[in-house]
């Protein structure tokens, strides 16, 4: 490969790293053409961009983007495919779903950069799958904030509300 071609690929990967806030480093070697097609189709449907890369080119693109030296560099060995995505948990869920449907252990998660954290090893797959999206977290916070108000309102509407109203009435009569 010519140096100009390598530079162009590094620039493209660097742009992908800027565009997508999360990426997973996987190993899809050993998949036949049909299984690879199904994986690529599933990635497309879920909004995940799957790209097979040379480790050295990915490392140079990471360095170009001032990605801090981390454990993620240690997983850049052997065949590598990168899953770029907007949602931090989508590729992990996709990998788990694909394992069930294909009946194998490929793709293998080597590492991931999700929500500005580095995850290394296939044992982190469940942890990554449970990461909530920004919208889910906002929904959880709103639910938590609404819960105390709902409890007070329901208490006032039920038997406790009648008791409170009776106490207030008694106190107002005594003060007169």
For each residue, the residues with C-beta under 8 A, 3 or more apart:
1: 5 6
2: 5 6
3: 6 7
4: 7 8
5: 1 2 8 9
6: 1 2 3 9 10 57
7: 3 4 10 11
8: 4 5 11 12
9: 5 6 12 13 53 57
10: 6 7 13 14 57 60 61 64
11: 7 8 14 15 61
12: 8 9 15 16
13: 9 10 16 17 51 53 57 58 61
14: 10 11 17 18 61 64 65
15: 11 12 18 19
16: 12 13 19 20 23 49 51 61 84
17: 13 14 20 23 61 62 65 67 84
18: 14 15 65
19: 15 16 84
20: 16 17 23 49 84 85 86
21: 86 88 115 116
22: 84 85 86 87 88 91 112 113 114 115
23: 16 17 20 82 83 84 85 112 113
24: 82 83 85 91 92 95 109 111 112 113 114 128
25: 58 72 75 76 80 81 82 109 110 111 112
26: 80 81 82 83 95 107 108 109 110
27: 78 79 80 81 106 107 108 110
28: 31 36 39 52 79 81 106 107 108
29: 78 79 106
30: 106
31: 28 35 36 39 106 107
32: 35 36
33: 36 37
34: 37 38
35: 31 32 38 39 102 104 106
36: 28 31 32 33 39 40
37: 33 34 40 41
38: 34 35 41 42 98 101 102
39: 28 31 35 36 42 43 50 98 102 107
40: 36 37 43 44 50
41: 37 38 44 45
42: 38 39 45 46 94 97 98
43: 39 40 46 48 49 50 83 94
44: 40 41 47 48
45: 41 42
46: 42 43 90 91 93 94
47: 44 85 86 87 90
48: 43 44 83 84 85 90 91 94
49: 16 20 43 83 84 85
50: 39 40 43 81 82 83
51: 13 16 81 82 84
52: 28 79 80 81 82
53: 9 13 57 58 80 81 82
54: 57 58 80
55: 58 59 76 77 78 80
56: 59 60
57: 6 9 10 13 53 54 60 61
58: 13 25 53 54 55 61 62 76 80 82
59: 55 56 62 63 73 76
60: 10 56 57 63 64
61: 10 11 13 14 16 17 57 58 64 65
62: 17 58 59 65 67 72 73
63: 59 60 66 67
64: 10 14 60 61
65: 14 17 18 61 62
66: 63
67: 17 62 63 70 72 113
68:
69: 73
70: 67 73 118
71: 74 75 111 118 120
72: 25 62 67 75 76 111 113 118 120
73: 59 62 69 70 76
74: 71 77 120
75: 25 71 72 110 111 120
76: 25 55 58 59 72 73 80
77: 55 74
78: 27 29 55
79: 27 28 29 52
80: 25 26 27 52 53 54 55 58 76 110
81: 25 26 27 28 50 51 52 53 107
82: 23 24 25 26 50 51 52 53 58
83: 23 24 26 43 48 49 50 91 94
84: 16 17 19 20 22 23 48 49 51
85: 20 22 23 24 47 48 49 88 90 91
86: 20 21 22 47 90
87: 22 47 90 133
88: 21 22 85 114 115 128 131 133
89: 92 93 114 128 129 130 131 132 133
90: 46 47 48 85 86 87 93 94
91: 22 24 46 48 83 85 94 95 112 128
92: 24 89 95 96 109 112 125 126 128 129 131
93: 46 89 90 96 97 129
94: 42 43 46 48 83 90 91 97 98
95: 24 26 91 92 98 99 107 109 125
96: 92 93 99 100 125 129
97: 42 93 94 100 101
98: 38 39 42 94 95 101 102 107
99: 95 96 102 103 104 105
100: 96 97 103
101: 38 97 98
102: 35 38 39 98 99 106
103: 99 100
104: 35 99
105: 99 108
106: 27 28 29 30 31 35 102
107: 26 27 28 31 39 81 95 98
108: 26 27 28 105 122
109: 24 25 26 92 95 112 121 122 124 125 128
110: 25 26 27 75 80 120 121 122
111: 24 25 71 72 75 118 119 120 121
112: 22 23 24 25 91 92 109 118 119 124 128
113: 22 23 24 67 72 116 117 118 119
114: 22 24 88 89 117 119 128 131
115: 21 22 88 131
116: 21 113
117: 113 114
118: 70 71 72 111 112 113
119: 111 112 113 114 124 127 128
120: 71 72 74 75 110 111 124
121: 109 110 111 124
122: 108 109 110 125
123:
124: 109 112 119 120 121 127 128
125: 92 95 96 109 122 128 129
126: 92 129 130
127: 119 124 130 131
128: 24 88 89 91 92 109 112 114 119 124 125 131
129: 89 92 93 96 125 126
130: 89 126 127
131: 88 89 92 114 115 127 128
132: 89 136 137 140
133: 87 88 89 136 137
134: 137 138
135: 138 139
136: 132 133 139 140
137: 132 133 134 140 141
138: 134 135 141 142
139: 135 136 142 143
140: 132 136 137 143 144
141: 137 138 144 145
142: 138 139 145 146
143: 139 140 146 147
144: 140 141 147
145: 141 142 148 149
146: 142 143 149 150
147: 143 144 150 151
148: 145 151 152
149: 145 146 152 153
150: 146 147 153 154
151: 147 148 154 155
152: 148 149 155 156
153: 149 150 156 157
154: 150 151 157 158
155: 151 152 158 160 161 164
156: 152 153 160 161 164
157: 153 154 161
158: 154 155 161 162
159: 162 163
160: 155 156 163 164
161: 155 156 157 158 164 165
162: 158 159 165 166
163: 159 160 166 167
164: 155 156 160 161 167 168
165: 161 162 168 169
166: 162 163 169 170
167: 163 164 170 171
168: 164 165 171 172
169: 165 166 172 173
170: 166 167 173 174
171: 167 168 174 175
172: 168 169 175 176
173: 169 170 176
174: 170 171
175: 171 172
176: 172 173
